Amino acid sequence: MIKEIIALLNEIRPYEKITGTSELIASGILDSLAIISLITQLEDAFDIEIADDAVTASNFANVDSIMQLVMKSKKT
């Protein structure tokens, strides 16, 4: 799942070097518009629905936090 998330991030920010440990918000890789785009891509790629109240800086801080968000957002 980490590789898939990094691939999605690379589509949004192709000129950034993104790794599993990149601090996405702190480094400016993700801004509000990029997060909205990423949410759409995550929902499509993983067949999930991300709740509005889950859209927080801590959930998009790095690849691991995004992975945790995806796992929590799995449709039941």
Rosetta blueprint (number, residue, H / E / L):
1 M L
2 I H
3 K H
4 E H
5 I H
6 I H
7 A H
8 L H
9 L H
10 N H
11 E H
12 I H
13 R L
14 P L
15 Y L
16 E L
17 K L
18 I L
19 T L
20 G L
21 T L
22 S L
23 E L
24 L L
25 I L
26 A L
27 S L
28 G L
29 I L
30 L L
31 D L
32 S H
33 L H
34 A H
35 I H
36 I H
37 S H
38 L H
39 I H
40 T H
41 Q H
42 L H
43 E H
44 D H
45 A H
46 F H
47 D L
48 I E
49 E L
50 I L
51 A L
52 D H
53 D H
54 A H
55 V L
56 T L
57 A H
58 S H
59 N H
60 F H
61 A L
62 N L
63 V H
64 D H
65 S H
66 I H
67 M H
68 Q H
69 L H
70 V H
71 M H
72 K H
73 S L
74 K E
75 K L
76 T L
